[in-house]
Amino acid sequence: MKRSTDPRHQARILALQELFSWYFNVEDIPIEEISVKELLDINEMTEYDEELYDKILDGVIENKDRIDELIKKHAPQWPIEQMKSVDLQILRIAIFEGFVAKITPPKVSIDEAIEIAKDFGGGISSKFVNGVLGAIYEETKKEEENE
């Protein structure tokens, strides 16, 4: 499978893997931390956008409650505790990047999230991610029109 070598795309993948490992480690089971260099080697990546990677990690952690409220509002049939962890982290990254910090246009953050969900999520992950992010996008668009 061909993967994008765009440094921004690579940064999102690395951030996903880092966030996944942090939030997966909730059972007090010691998980050995993997360095970014090791993740680069595992993923056979040569470069990534370090600034974007840092912004995503810090931003998702700092804005987790705000991001999760958006997810709960736009996916009420799926309690966060029941979502697949990888889908949740993909949503958090896209919402932070495209809607909270607005460091990437929303449509770009949605497209990136869908592509990453296809690679790392289950069979319906990309559709789920698209549905939640699409609902947030539509609401945001309406709010902007009313301003």
CNS distance restraints for C-alpha pairs under 8 A (distance, minus, plus):
assign (resid   4 and name CA) (resid   9 and name CA) 6.74 0.50 0.50
assign (resid   4 and name CA) (resid  10 and name CA) 7.57 0.50 0.50
assign (resid   5 and name CA) (resid   9 and name CA) 7.06 0.50 0.50
assign (resid   5 and name CA) (resid  10 and name CA) 6.62 0.50 0.50
assign (resid   5 and name CA) (resid  45 and name CA) 7.62 0.50 0.50
assign (resid   6 and name CA) (resid  10 and name CA) 6.23 0.50 0.50
assign (resid   6 and name CA) (resid  48 and name CA) 7.55 0.50 0.50
assign (resid   7 and name CA) (resid  11 and name CA) 6.10 0.50 0.50
assign (resid   7 and name CA) (resid  47 and name CA) 5.97 0.50 0.50
assign (resid   7 and name CA) (resid  48 and name CA) 4.02 0.50 0.50
assign (resid   7 and name CA) (resid  49 and name CA) 4.92 0.50 0.50
assign (resid   8 and name CA) (resid  12 and name CA) 6.40 0.50 0.50
assign (resid   8 and name CA) (resid  48 and name CA) 6.23 0.50 0.50
assign (resid   8 and name CA) (resid  49 and name CA) 5.21 0.50 0.50
assign (resid   8 and name CA) (resid  52 and name CA) 6.81 0.50 0.50
assign (resid   9 and name CA) (resid  13 and name CA) 6.44 0.50 0.50
assign (resid   9 and name CA) (resid  48 and name CA) 7.70 0.50 0.50
assign (resid   9 and name CA) (resid 112 and name CA) 7.34 0.50 0.50
assign (resid  10 and name CA) (resid  14 and name CA) 6.24 0.50 0.50
assign (resid  10 and name CA) (resid  45 and name CA) 7.46 0.50 0.50
assign (resid  10 and name CA) (resid  47 and name CA) 7.45 0.50 0.50
assign (resid  10 and name CA) (resid  48 and name CA) 5.22 0.50 0.50
assign (resid  10 and name CA) (resid  49 and name CA) 7.25 0.50 0.50
assign (resid  11 and name CA) (resid  15 and name CA) 6.06 0.50 0.50
assign (resid  11 and name CA) (resid  48 and name CA) 5.08 0.50 0.50
assign (resid  11 and name CA) (resid  49 and name CA) 5.39 0.50 0.50
assign (resid  11 and name CA) (resid  50 and name CA) 6.75 0.50 0.50
assign (resid  11 and name CA) (resid  52 and name CA) 6.40 0.50 0.50
assign (resid  11 and name CA) (resid  53 and name CA) 4.87 0.50 0.50
assign (resid  12 and name CA) (resid  16 and name CA) 6.06 0.50 0.50
assign (resid  12 and name CA) (resid  52 and name CA) 7.80 0.50 0.50
assign (resid  12 and name CA) (resid  53 and name CA) 6.45 0.50 0.50
assign (resid  12 and name CA) (resid  56 and name CA) 7.69 0.50 0.50
assign (resid  12 and name CA) (resid  93 and name CA) 7.63 0.50 0.50
assign (resid  13 and name CA) (resid  17 and name CA) 6.28 0.50 0.50
assign (resid  13 and name CA) (resid 116 and name CA) 7.22 0.50 0.50
assign (resid  14 and name CA) (resid  18 and name CA) 6.18 0.50 0.50
assign (resid  14 and name CA) (resid  36 and name CA) 7.46 0.50 0.50
assign (resid  14 and name CA) (resid  39 and name CA) 6.98 0.50 0.50
assign (resid  14 and name CA) (resid  40 and name CA) 7.85 0.50 0.50
assign (resid  14 and name CA) (resid  53 and name CA) 7.25 0.50 0.50
assign (resid  15 and name CA) (resid  19 and name CA) 5.99 0.50 0.50
assign (resid  15 and name CA) (resid  53 and name CA) 5.82 0.50 0.50
assign (resid  15 and name CA) (resid  56 and name CA) 6.71 0.50 0.50
assign (resid  15 and name CA) (resid  57 and name CA) 6.15 0.50 0.50
assign (resid  16 and name CA) (resid  20 and name CA) 5.87 0.50 0.50
assign (resid  16 and name CA) (resid  86 and name CA) 7.64 0.50 0.50
assign (resid  16 and name CA) (resid  89 and name CA) 6.19 0.50 0.50
assign (resid  16 and name CA) (resid  90 and name CA) 6.49 0.50 0.50
assign (resid  16 and name CA) (resid  93 and name CA) 7.45 0.50 0.50
assign (resid  17 and name CA) (resid  21 and name CA) 6.22 0.50 0.50
assign (resid  18 and name CA) (resid  22 and name CA) 6.33 0.50 0.50
assign (resid  19 and name CA) (resid  23 and name CA) 6.12 0.50 0.50
assign (resid  19 and name CA) (resid  57 and name CA) 7.17 0.50 0.50
assign (resid  19 and name CA) (resid  89 and name CA) 6.60 0.50 0.50
assign (resid  20 and name CA) (resid  24 and name CA) 5.70 0.50 0.50
assign (resid  20 and name CA) (resid  85 and name CA) 6.74 0.50 0.50
assign (resid  20 and name CA) (resid  86 and name CA) 6.30 0.50 0.50
assign (resid  20 and name CA) (resid  89 and name CA) 6.38 0.50 0.50
assign (resid  21 and name CA) (resid  25 and name CA) 6.13 0.50 0.50
assign (resid  22 and name CA) (resid  26 and name CA) 7.87 0.50 0.50
assign (resid  23 and name CA) (resid  85 and name CA) 7.76 0.50 0.50
assign (resid  24 and name CA) (resid  85 and name CA) 7.21 0.50 0.50
assign (resid  25 and name CA) (resid  29 and name CA) 6.47 0.50 0.50
assign (resid  25 and name CA) (resid  30 and name CA) 7.35 0.50 0.50
assign (resid  25 and name CA) (resid  31 and name CA) 6.78 0.50 0.50
assign (resid  34 and name CA) (resid  38 and name CA) 6.09 0.50 0.50
assign (resid  34 and name CA) (resid  39 and name CA) 6.71 0.50 0.50
assign (resid  35 and name CA) (resid  39 and name CA) 6.32 0.50 0.50
assign (resid  36 and name CA) (resid  40 and name CA) 6.08 0.50 0.50
assign (resid  37 and name CA) (resid  41 and name CA) 6.33 0.50 0.50
assign (resid  38 and name CA) (resid  42 and name CA) 6.10 0.50 0.50
assign (resid  39 and name CA) (resid  43 and name CA) 5.97 0.50 0.50
assign (resid  40 and name CA) (resid  44 and name CA) 5.79 0.50 0.50
assign (resid  40 and name CA) (resid  45 and name CA) 4.88 0.50 0.50
assign (resid  40 and name CA) (resid  46 and name CA) 6.70 0.50 0.50
assign (resid  40 and name CA) (resid  47 and name CA) 7.72 0.50 0.50
assign (resid  41 and name CA) (resid  45 and name CA) 6.30 0.50 0.50
assign (resid  41 and name CA) (resid  46 and name CA) 7.98 0.50 0.50
assign (resid  48 and name CA) (resid  53 and name CA) 7.87 0.50 0.50
assign (resid  49 and name CA) (resid  53 and name CA) 6.20 0.50 0.50
assign (resid  50 and name CA) (resid  54 and name CA) 6.14 0.50 0.50
assign (resid  51 and name CA) (resid  55 and name CA) 6.15 0.50 0.50
assign (resid  52 and name CA) (resid  56 and name CA) 6.04 0.50 0.50
assign (resid  53 and name CA) (resid  57 and name CA) 6.27 0.50 0.50
assign (resid  54 and name CA) (resid  58 and name CA) 6.04 0.50 0.50
assign (resid  55 and name CA) (resid  59 and name CA) 5.61 0.50 0.50
assign (resid  56 and name CA) (resid  60 and name CA) 5.81 0.50 0.50
assign (resid  56 and name CA) (resid  93 and name CA) 6.44 0.50 0.50
assign (resid  56 and name CA) (resid  96 and name CA) 7.23 0.50 0.50
assign (resid  56 and name CA) (resid  97 and name CA) 6.91 0.50 0.50
assign (resid  57 and name CA) (resid  61 and name CA) 6.27 0.50 0.50
assign (resid  58 and name CA) (resid  62 and name CA) 6.02 0.50 0.50
assign (resid  59 and name CA) (resid  63 and name CA) 5.81 0.50 0.50
assign (resid  59 and name CA) (resid  64 and name CA) 7.96 0.50 0.50
assign (resid  59 and name CA) (resid  96 and name CA) 6.65 0.50 0.50
assign (resid  59 and name CA) (resid 101 and name CA) 7.75 0.50 0.50
assign (resid  60 and name CA) (resid  64 and name CA) 5.37 0.50 0.50
assign (resid  60 and name CA) (resid  67 and name CA) 7.73 0.50 0.50
assign (resid  60 and name CA) (resid  92 and name CA) 6.37 0.50 0.50
assign (resid  60 and name CA) (resid  93 and name CA) 6.43 0.50 0.50
assign (resid  60 and name CA) (resid  96 and name CA) 6.12 0.50 0.50
assign (resid  63 and name CA) (resid  67 and name CA) 6.04 0.50 0.50
assign (resid  63 and name CA) (resid  96 and name CA) 7.56 0.50 0.50
assign (resid  64 and name CA) (resid  68 and name CA) 5.91 0.50 0.50
assign (resid  64 and name CA) (resid  92 and name CA) 7.45 0.50 0.50
assign (resid  65 and name CA) (resid  69 and name CA) 6.20 0.50 0.50
assign (resid  66 and name CA) (resid  70 and name CA) 6.67 0.50 0.50
assign (resid  67 and name CA) (resid  71 and name CA) 6.45 0.50 0.50
assign (resid  67 and name CA) (resid  92 and name CA) 6.24 0.50 0.50
assign (resid  67 and name CA) (resid  95 and name CA) 6.54 0.50 0.50
assign (resid  67 and name CA) (resid  96 and name CA) 6.86 0.50 0.50
assign (resid  67 and name CA) (resid 100 and name CA) 7.79 0.50 0.50
assign (resid  68 and name CA) (resid  72 and name CA) 6.09 0.50 0.50
assign (resid  68 and name CA) (resid  80 and name CA) 7.74 0.50 0.50
assign (resid  68 and name CA) (resid  92 and name CA) 7.43 0.50 0.50
assign (resid  69 and name CA) (resid  73 and name CA) 6.10 0.50 0.50
assign (resid  70 and name CA) (resid  74 and name CA) 6.18 0.50 0.50
assign (resid  70 and name CA) (resid 136 and name CA) 7.45 0.50 0.50
assign (resid  71 and name CA) (resid  75 and name CA) 5.73 0.50 0.50
assign (resid  71 and name CA) (resid  76 and name CA) 7.85 0.50 0.50
assign (resid  71 and name CA) (resid  80 and name CA) 7.81 0.50 0.50
assign (resid  71 and name CA) (resid  91 and name CA) 7.77 0.50 0.50
assign (resid  71 and name CA) (resid 132 and name CA) 7.08 0.50 0.50
assign (resid  72 and name CA) (resid  76 and name CA) 5.26 0.50 0.50
assign (resid  72 and name CA) (resid  78 and name CA) 7.61 0.50 0.50
assign (resid  72 and name CA) (resid  79 and name CA) 6.80 0.50 0.50
assign (resid  72 and name CA) (resid  80 and name CA) 6.99 0.50 0.50
assign (resid  74 and name CA) (resid 132 and name CA) 5.76 0.50 0.50
assign (resid  74 and name CA) (resid 135 and name CA) 6.29 0.50 0.50
assign (resid  74 and name CA) (resid 136 and name CA) 6.67 0.50 0.50
assign (resid  75 and name CA) (resid  79 and name CA) 7.59 0.50 0.50
assign (resid  75 and name CA) (resid 132 and name CA) 6.12 0.50 0.50
assign (resid  78 and name CA) (resid  82 and name CA) 6.46 0.50 0.50
assign (resid  78 and name CA) (resid  83 and name CA) 6.42 0.50 0.50
assign (resid  79 and name CA) (resid  83 and name CA) 6.60 0.50 0.50
assign (resid  80 and name CA) (resid  88 and name CA) 7.41 0.50 0.50
assign (resid  83 and name CA) (resid  87 and name CA) 6.84 0.50 0.50
assign (resid  83 and name CA) (resid  88 and name CA) 6.32 0.50 0.50
assign (resid  84 and name CA) (resid  88 and name CA) 6.28 0.50 0.50
assign (resid  85 and name CA) (resid  89 and name CA) 6.22 0.50 0.50
assign (resid  86 and name CA) (resid  90 and name CA) 6.19 0.50 0.50
assign (resid  86 and name CA) (resid 120 and name CA) 7.25 0.50 0.50
assign (resid  86 and name CA) (resid 121 and name CA) 6.31 0.50 0.50
assign (resid  87 and name CA) (resid  91 and name CA) 6.17 0.50 0.50
assign (resid  87 and name CA) (resid 117 and name CA) 6.87 0.50 0.50
assign (resid  87 and name CA) (resid 121 and name CA) 6.38 0.50 0.50
assign (resid  87 and name CA) (resid 125 and name CA) 6.43 0.50 0.50
assign (resid  87 and name CA) (resid 129 and name CA) 6.91 0.50 0.50
assign (resid  88 and name CA) (resid  92 and name CA) 6.15 0.50 0.50
assign (resid  89 and name CA) (resid  93 and name CA) 6.15 0.50 0.50
assign (resid  90 and name CA) (resid  94 and name CA) 6.27 0.50 0.50
assign (resid  90 and name CA) (resid 113 and name CA) 6.00 0.50 0.50
assign (resid  90 and name CA) (resid 116 and name CA) 7.46 0.50 0.50
assign (resid  90 and name CA) (resid 117 and name CA) 6.97 0.50 0.50
assign (resid  90 and name CA) (resid 129 and name CA) 7.71 0.50 0.50
assign (resid  91 and name CA) (resid  95 and name CA) 5.94 0.50 0.50
assign (resid  91 and name CA) (resid 113 and name CA) 7.09 0.50 0.50
assign (resid  91 and name CA) (resid 129 and name CA) 6.45 0.50 0.50
assign (resid  91 and name CA) (resid 133 and name CA) 7.40 0.50 0.50
assign (resid  92 and name CA) (resid  96 and name CA) 6.01 0.50 0.50
assign (resid  93 and name CA) (resid  97 and name CA) 6.00 0.50 0.50
assign (resid  93 and name CA) (resid 113 and name CA) 7.93 0.50 0.50
assign (resid  94 and name CA) (resid  98 and name CA) 5.75 0.50 0.50
assign (resid  94 and name CA) (resid  99 and name CA) 7.68 0.50 0.50
assign (resid  94 and name CA) (resid 109 and name CA) 5.15 0.50 0.50
assign (resid  94 and name CA) (resid 110 and name CA) 6.30 0.50 0.50
assign (resid  94 and name CA) (resid 112 and name CA) 7.77 0.50 0.50
assign (resid  94 and name CA) (resid 113 and name CA) 6.02 0.50 0.50
assign (resid  94 and name CA) (resid 133 and name CA) 7.92 0.50 0.50
assign (resid  95 and name CA) (resid  99 and name CA) 5.15 0.50 0.50
assign (resid  95 and name CA) (resid 100 and name CA) 6.30 0.50 0.50
assign (resid  95 and name CA) (resid 109 and name CA) 7.67 0.50 0.50
assign (resid  95 and name CA) (resid 133 and name CA) 7.43 0.50 0.50
assign (resid  96 and name CA) (resid 100 and name CA) 4.69 0.50 0.50
assign (resid  96 and name CA) (resid 101 and name CA) 5.72 0.50 0.50
assign (resid  96 and name CA) (resid 102 and name CA) 7.37 0.50 0.50
assign (resid  97 and name CA) (resid 101 and name CA) 5.56 0.50 0.50
assign (resid  97 and name CA) (resid 102 and name CA) 5.60 0.50 0.50
assign (resid  97 and name CA) (resid 103 and name CA) 5.52 0.50 0.50
assign (resid  97 and name CA) (resid 104 and name CA) 5.77 0.50 0.50
assign (resid  97 and name CA) (resid 106 and name CA) 7.80 0.50 0.50
assign (resid  97 and name CA) (resid 109 and name CA) 6.53 0.50 0.50
assign (resid  98 and name CA) (resid 102 and name CA) 4.68 0.50 0.50
assign (resid  98 and name CA) (resid 103 and name CA) 6.26 0.50 0.50
assign (resid  98 and name CA) (resid 104 and name CA) 5.10 0.50 0.50
assign (resid  98 and name CA) (resid 105 and name CA) 5.53 0.50 0.50
assign (resid  98 and name CA) (resid 106 and name CA) 4.25 0.50 0.50
assign (resid  98 and name CA) (resid 107 and name CA) 7.66 0.50 0.50
assign (resid  98 and name CA) (resid 108 and name CA) 7.62 0.50 0.50
assign (resid  98 and name CA) (resid 109 and name CA) 5.34 0.50 0.50
assign (resid  98 and name CA) (resid 110 and name CA) 7.69 0.50 0.50
assign (resid  99 and name CA) (resid 106 and name CA) 6.30 0.50 0.50
assign (resid 102 and name CA) (resid 106 and name CA) 7.40 0.50 0.50
assign (resid 104 and name CA) (resid 108 and name CA) 6.53 0.50 0.50
assign (resid 104 and name CA) (resid 109 and name CA) 6.23 0.50 0.50
assign (resid 105 and name CA) (resid 109 and name CA) 6.38 0.50 0.50
assign (resid 106 and name CA) (resid 110 and name CA) 6.13 0.50 0.50
assign (resid 106 and name CA) (resid 137 and name CA) 7.05 0.50 0.50
assign (resid 107 and name CA) (resid 111 and name CA) 6.13 0.50 0.50
assign (resid 108 and name CA) (resid 112 and name CA) 6.06 0.50 0.50
assign (resid 109 and name CA) (resid 113 and name CA) 6.06 0.50 0.50
assign (resid 110 and name CA) (resid 114 and name CA) 6.20 0.50 0.50
assign (resid 110 and name CA) (resid 130 and name CA) 6.85 0.50 0.50
assign (resid 110 and name CA) (resid 133 and name CA) 6.33 0.50 0.50
assign (resid 110 and name CA) (resid 134 and name CA) 7.63 0.50 0.50
assign (resid 111 and name CA) (resid 115 and name CA) 6.30 0.50 0.50
assign (resid 112 and name CA) (resid 116 and name CA) 6.16 0.50 0.50
assign (resid 113 and name CA) (resid 117 and name CA) 5.97 0.50 0.50
assign (resid 113 and name CA) (resid 126 and name CA) 7.78 0.50 0.50
assign (resid 113 and name CA) (resid 129 and name CA) 7.08 0.50 0.50
assign (resid 113 and name CA) (resid 130 and name CA) 7.87 0.50 0.50
assign (resid 114 and name CA) (resid 118 and name CA) 6.22 0.50 0.50
assign (resid 114 and name CA) (resid 126 and name CA) 4.91 0.50 0.50
assign (resid 114 and name CA) (resid 127 and name CA) 7.61 0.50 0.50
assign (resid 114 and name CA) (resid 129 and name CA) 6.34 0.50 0.50
assign (resid 114 and name CA) (resid 130 and name CA) 6.18 0.50 0.50
assign (resid 115 and name CA) (resid 119 and name CA) 6.51 0.50 0.50
assign (resid 115 and name CA) (resid 126 and name CA) 7.24 0.50 0.50
assign (resid 116 and name CA) (resid 120 and name CA) 5.98 0.50 0.50
assign (resid 116 and name CA) (resid 121 and name CA) 7.62 0.50 0.50
assign (resid 117 and name CA) (resid 121 and name CA) 4.70 0.50 0.50
assign (resid 117 and name CA) (resid 122 and name CA) 7.58 0.50 0.50
assign (resid 117 and name CA) (resid 125 and name CA) 5.63 0.50 0.50
assign (resid 117 and name CA) (resid 126 and name CA) 4.92 0.50 0.50
assign (resid 117 and name CA) (resid 129 and name CA) 7.26 0.50 0.50
assign (resid 118 and name CA) (resid 122 and name CA) 7.34 0.50 0.50
assign (resid 118 and name CA) (resid 123 and name CA) 7.59 0.50 0.50
assign (resid 118 and name CA) (resid 125 and name CA) 6.78 0.50 0.50
assign (resid 118 and name CA) (resid 126 and name CA) 5.46 0.50 0.50
assign (resid 121 and name CA) (resid 125 and name CA) 5.18 0.50 0.50
assign (resid 121 and name CA) (resid 126 and name CA) 7.23 0.50 0.50
assign (resid 122 and name CA) (resid 126 and name CA) 7.97 0.50 0.50
assign (resid 124 and name CA) (resid 128 and name CA) 6.23 0.50 0.50
assign (resid 125 and name CA) (resid 129 and name CA) 6.01 0.50 0.50
assign (resid 126 and name CA) (resid 130 and name CA) 5.94 0.50 0.50
assign (resid 127 and name CA) (resid 131 and name CA) 6.05 0.50 0.50
assign (resid 128 and name CA) (resid 132 and name CA) 6.32 0.50 0.50
assign (resid 129 and name CA) (resid 133 and name CA) 6.06 0.50 0.50
assign (resid 130 and name CA) (resid 134 and name CA) 5.65 0.50 0.50
assign (resid 131 and name CA) (resid 135 and name CA) 6.19 0.50 0.50
assign (resid 132 and name CA) (resid 136 and name CA) 6.43 0.50 0.50
assign (resid 133 and name CA) (resid 137 and name CA) 6.05 0.50 0.50
assign (resid 134 and name CA) (resid 138 and name CA) 6.16 0.50 0.50
assign (resid 135 and name CA) (resid 139 and name CA) 6.27 0.50 0.50
assign (resid 136 and name CA) (resid 140 and name CA) 6.08 0.50 0.50
assign (resid 137 and name CA) (resid 141 and name CA) 6.05 0.50 0.50
assign (resid 138 and name CA) (resid 142 and name CA) 6.27 0.50 0.50
assign (resid 139 and name CA) (resid 143 and name CA) 6.22 0.50 0.50
assign (resid 140 and name CA) (resid 144 and name CA) 6.20 0.50 0.50
assign (resid 141 and name CA) (resid 145 and name CA) 6.27 0.50 0.50
assign (resid 142 and name CA) (resid 146 and name CA) 6.33 0.50 0.50
assign (resid 143 and name CA) (resid 147 and name CA) 6.52 0.50 0.50
